[in-house]
Amino acid sequence: MENLFSIQQIASMTGLSTHTLCYYEKIGLIKNVQRAQTGYRQYTDFDLAWIQFLIRLRVTGMPMLKMKQFSDLRQKGESTITARKELLEEHYKDVLGKIEELELNAHRIEEKIAHYKKLETVENQQS
């Protein structure tokens, strides 16, 4: 039996606000969310896994337009597997570039910290 979750439960599990979830649905990032007889959204495990993947894309800096493009391709089915793979490969290269840049900047900050530690040592020896 498939698990069903309310929008509040999904918000709690993902850290997204209910407003963001509704927005993602409105712009087509999240599609075909089931509704209970009462009209309330009912998310499935499949929906949850997709939302968690969207979060991963967003956190790693994928622009919303690219996320939408990926979502639209996904909706079209297996005929778009190559296009989806290529889109993710492009994003992956961007992520690796950002990691490289962050590592370089972290190294420079580390060097500056070491410089200040030396200055502190000299200052403490003169006191």
ABEGO torsion letter per residue (X at the ends): XBBBBBAAAAAAAAGBBAAAAAAAAAAGABBGBBBBAAGBBBBBAAAAAAAAAAAAAAAAGBBAAAAAAAAAAAAAEAAAAAAAAAAAAAAAAAAAAAAAAAAAAAAAAAAAAAAAAAAAAAAAAAX
